[in-house]
Amino acid sequence: MDLWYEDFRDARYADFRLAWDSGNYDDINAMIVAENYHPFAIGHLVALEVESLSKNNNDGWNRDGSHTYGYNEEDDTWGAIPCSTNCAPFSDTTGYKPIGTTNVQGDKYNVTGLAQRWQPLREQKGVGIGSYVHQVHITPHIGFTVKPKLRPLIETEAPTYTDYHEEALSVVEQLRLTAGNETRKAMVEFYDNKGQVRSSVIRSITSLDGFDGSLEDTLLLHHGIDLVEHDALLSAWRGKVKYDLVRPTTVIRQWGNDEIDTFGGDFSETESKVIKAKDFEAVSVVLLYIYITTHSYLSFYAHMSIFTYKLSRLSE
């Protein structure tokens, strides 16, 4: 083994690499066959494939930010164009812009027209440092530019609710119930950690009697979860942009000085608090829990909900 390794590294790897860089995959296959499919040769092939994938920016994600959205003078069209400098990784290439507006006049409880559309929220950047940011829609392009790994994406259906005020009140109430329920809080923290959810699913499946625990089955399981998570993300993001719906936090803040009894945001507290609606803060993990257990109204569609559903289908 040691002699073979030294020989391959010093005398053959250069030819192996040259064939790969030149796209001569038939030559690579011939060399692997000549080496009797030696693990070291296969390992080099896998490493080259991983390296190639890491440099590939044609998968729709725009991971290196080499493209942005703008006007192409050559063909007089708007679309993805090369970025010249200060390129932002994963930046949008489709030209998404939020068009939602708050109901500044009239009935603040009647969410109609553009008030039903997604709007950026102001968030603290860190705690207690006096720095704030206004959100942008993260990677709005991926539901339209990235190809799914398992099967074509199924178009998500439009939401069935029409009374946004009642839906927002339901969110406030579910948050109030969470304040005094330690089980809910524990579930919130658990489901907010996608790594924990993934590990729990793996442990559950591998403990089943029908799982033989072989390397092949284990790799297939991990790879399957990777593909499910990838496609669930695309489905969720496509639905988010397609319907472009307002979030409950935006609706609730429109109520201004109305007093609401709800969760105060501190997990150590055991009771709800009465606060001004304008001061309502979205606790993402709590809203995540609400979506999974009760309502569909938070950021339609929710990635975690689709991910957990598809994980259940994979487990079956």
Number of C-alpha atoms within 10 A of each C-alpha: 8 7 8 11 13 11 12 17 14 9 11 14 14 12 14 23 16 13 17 18 12 8 11 13 13 11 15 19 15 12 17 18 12 10 15 10 14 13 11 16 22 13 12 14 18 12 12 16 12 12 11 13 12 10 10 14 15 11 12 16 22 23 17 14 20 20 22 22 17 16 13 13 8 6 7 8 10 14 14 17 14 14 14 10 8 8 14 15 15 20 23 22 25 18 14 14 12 14 13 17 17 19 19 9 6 7 10 17 16 14 19 16 11 16 19 23 19 23 25 17 14 11 13 12 12 9 8 7 8 8 10 12 11 11 11 13 17 11 18 23 23 25 23 17 17 16 17 17 12 11 8 10 16 7 10 15 10 11 12 7 10 11 12 20 17 12 18 20 16 17 24 22 16 20 24 20 16 23 23 17 13 14 9 17 17 11 13 20 15 15 19 17 11 13 11 13 16 19 12 11 17 16 11 11 18 15 11 10 8 8 11 12 14 9 9 9 13 16 12 12 17 14 12 16 20 14 15 23 20 17 25 24 21 24 25 23 25 23 22 22 22 18 18 20 22 25 21 22 23 22 26 26 18 19 20 14 12 13 14 20 17 23 28 20 16 11 16 10 13 14 17 20 16 13 16 16 21 18 14 21 17 20 14 12 17 23 24 22 24 21 20 17 11 11 15 18 22 21 22 24 27 22 21 21 18 20 22 20 15 17 19 11 10 14 14 7
